[in-house]
Amino acid sequence: MKKNDKINKKNQDNSNTYGKKEKDKLVKSCLKHAVFDGFSSESLKKACKDCKIDYANANALFPNPEKDIQVHWAIMLDEGTLEYAKKINKSKKVRDKISCLVKHRIKEIDKHKVCAKDVLGQALLPYNTPTFMHQLWDTADNMWIGIGDKTPHSDTNYYTKRIILCGVIASSIMFWVSDKGNEVDEFIDRRINDALKLGKIKKPESLKILKQFSKFMPHINHPLKMRD
């Protein structure tokens, strides 16, 4: 067995030994160090020391720390969104439930403002756009799932309302970045009001929106793609 094959096998074994619990612990610790070091090998090494996890094991979980730590943080935020959704009064209107979830997401990233702004800056770089768009879609999808959306995947409405929510989330985060924290809630409510107007568009127009948006979301097997 070649040396590189042995290293890859060792990393694979380590990855199997350690799992999500360890990844969560490491990311939480990285968030403290990332203020100074960013999401990097350096912040991961410091997190390993905090969590008493061997760096070789951590590196197997996050082989590309700059990207992988951020991706797992996004997953953890989405999981938090789903948990928070359970606490929302079921009698609330759909728009109010969505508003609560978007506001909650902003409050969560505001706890790690420096890291979140750095991640956003990285996300805007062209080569990171696919990952950012994928995460944005997953967040919108989890919000709809969290409030009990039952729209079938075969219905174009399943995709268009997630696309519209992606716009609400992205614009809200950009507004938050502008350091107008005391105005964010009002901004989110205005964007959702605008989104409700978009929600009334007719099917031909919604299909056009879906087709345009899908250019940035090649991983989504929406009805139009399945027909192509």
Rosetta blueprint (number, residue, H / E / L):
1 M L
2 K L
3 K H
4 N H
5 D H
6 K H
7 I H
8 N H
9 K H
10 K H
11 N H
12 Q H
13 D H
14 N H
15 S H
16 N H
17 T H
18 Y L
19 G L
20 K H
21 K H
22 E H
23 K H
24 D H
25 K H
26 L H
27 V H
28 K H
29 S H
30 C H
31 L H
32 K H
33 H H
34 A H
35 V H
36 F H
37 D H
38 G L
39 F L
40 S L
41 S H
42 E H
43 S H
44 L H
45 K H
46 K H
47 A H
48 C H
49 K H
50 D H
51 C H
52 K L
53 I L
54 D L
55 Y H
56 A H
57 N H
58 A H
59 N H
60 A H
61 L H
62 F L
63 P L
64 N L
65 P H
66 E H
67 K H
68 D H
69 I H
70 Q H
71 V H
72 H H
73 W H
74 A H
75 I H
76 M H
77 L H
78 D H
79 E H
80 G H
81 T H
82 L H
83 E H
84 Y H
85 A H
86 K L
87 K L
88 I L
89 N L
90 K L
91 S L
92 K L
93 K L
94 V H
95 R H
96 D H
97 K H
98 I H
99 S H
100 C H
101 L H
102 V H
103 K H
104 H H
105 R H
106 I H
107 K H
108 E H
109 I H
110 D H
111 K L
112 H L
113 K H
114 V H
115 C H
116 A H
117 K H
118 D H
119 V H
120 L H
121 G H
122 Q H
123 A H
124 L L
125 L L
126 P H
127 Y H
128 N H
129 T H
130 P H
131 T H
132 F H
133 M H
134 H H
135 Q H
136 L H
137 W H
138 D H
139 T H
140 A H
141 D H
142 N H
143 M H
144 W H
145 I H
146 G H
147 I L
148 G L
149 D L
150 K L
151 T L
152 P L
153 H L
154 S L
155 D L
156 T H
157 N H
158 Y H
159 Y H
160 T H
161 K H
162 R H
163 I H
164 I H
165 L H
166 C H
167 G H
168 V H
169 I H
170 A H
171 S H
172 S H
173 I H
174 M H
175 F H
176 W H
177 V H
178 S L
179 D L
180 K L
181 G H
182 N H
183 E H
184 V H
185 D H
186 E H
187 F H
188 I H
189 D H
190 R H
191 R H
192 I H
193 N H
194 D H
195 A H
196 L H
197 K H
198 L H
199 G L
200 K L
201 I L
202 K L
203 K H
204 P H
205 E H
206 S H
207 L H
208 K H
209 I H
210 L H
211 K H
212 Q H
213 F H
214 S L
215 K L
216 F L
217 M L
218 P L
219 H L
220 I L
221 N L
222 H L
223 P H
224 L H
225 K H
226 M H
227 R H
228 D L
